[in-house]
Amino acid sequence: MVAAPAPSAFADVQVVQDISRSTAARATCDSGSSPETGVQGDVPAADRDSGRSTQGYHCNITSIGSYAGNGGGVVSASLDSCVYIGSFFPGSLTGPAVGVQVLDVSDPRNPVLAGTLTEPAMLAGTWESLKVNSARKLLVAAGVPILTGAGLLSIYDISDCKHPRLLNPGPGSTLSMPLPITAHEGGFSPDGNTYWSSGTAPGLVSAVDLTDPAQPRVVWQGLPGPSMHGMGFSADGNRMYLANNLGGMSILDTSAVQRRDPNPVVPVLSETTWTDGWATQHAVPVTYGGKPYLFTPNEAGSGGVKVIDVSDDAHPRIVNSIKLEIDLPENADTALASSMGGGIFSYDPHYCTADRPADPTALACAWFSSGIRVFDVRDPLHIREIGYYNPPAHTNDNDGLGNSPHKLVSVIGAPVLSAPALLRAVTSGVFDPAQAAGPRTGKVLFGDLSADWCSSPPRWQGRQLWVSCTDNTYMTLELDPDAYSAPVDQQTTVGS
């Protein structure tokens, strides 16, 4: 193992202070829709308190199948006809299904539980580390009990997706044989030979060699920043686009690890930070006409999804932002009024997937309390929404949701992660205290689950989207044919 700080002293650091005030144009909903009743992306306080939000909202997207389960964890994964529902500690230890749940979605209208994975990493909670690599048909997850975990990493052969087979019964899967890693998040290099884990505190990044899955070994570690998050990779695996939890993105040269140099060095080629959003989640690398771009969600602070031109590693450029109306500074008061009592997250994107890596036509995002949002991204500079599905809320339904992070962290009812955006709205003079006040103002503690949290990357399957949300566990959604036509080379693209 080589442990060394990434040589960021040579990186070009740029600070972007602009606040985007543009939004994706609203979708035109078909006659069978049940559209939102407030501004784009909002679940109004009146709907939460009246019970209207328990019916959900949908525009050009319908649910055609579901698996109720006991909660969807933070991030789930899928391959072939299977979905793997992430686990969340300590609910991962309770029934009816413990650990990571394996769903058989051969019939998308009637998904069923096919089994569970109960190695220590799966019971410890997988947070944002549960990922698949289709090239090698591997499933990997780290154990993350509370924000950051250490030592646990299990690797499965999912050639038979309904019956994963553990490949590393020793190092990483046995408590007595921990790997020297920390993890909150993780992802694969495109070829599946390296699994990269990242911790939020500290921001330690580890490259785990999976050439022999039975003997995973750390081949590089570094500290590119104080708190790092998710990632995406260039198609050749030579560039990592690493999210900065404080708001930003770093580009790392990972070619030495990709080549398996004996003493690899991983330079930081550039660091970009911004004030429009924080807790930057991950990166979805795509190309338009051969030119590389990223879709980069910010899971807090109303920053939306950044569209970044990365054709120059040293000088990436933010060329657009995808926001909903509820994310604008002038709507921060409305957002506070409705999201009080909903928990620490409100109306921010978490994980997105493009429908193909080259010249994508659509982007689907899990947008916490705004549900699943789908955008036309054929032109990265002119993006519009084509549909959404915000699932029925489980208001005050505290039974049977042991694997729901929403339930487990809702001891806090206030949207505390929105504080920077609220402060910005106040200081810029667009925050109206009267608009922010309302019947939910006092719900600082003990959230009521009055809007689901959707946080997992949607899977593209023709016109279907296979999605998991924290309270509704799993749903098969279908887009209206007038809203979306799948390209012949459709390929779910999440970045790692």
Helices and strands as residue ranges (DSSP letters): G 8-10, E 12-16, H 45-50, G 52-55, E 57-59, E 61-67, E 77-79, E 82-85, G 91-93, E 100-104, E 112-117, H 120-123, E 131-133, E 138-142, E 149-150, E 153-157, E 165-166, E 182-183, E 185-188, E 194-198, E 205-209, E 217-222, E 228-233, E 239-244, E 248-253, H 255-259, E 268-274, E 278-280, E 284-288, E 291-300, E 305-309, E 317-322, G 325-327, G 329-331, H 332-339, E 351-354, E 362-366, E 372-376, E 384-390, H 405-408, G 416-418, H 419-427, H 433-436, E 459-461, E 464-467, E 474-479
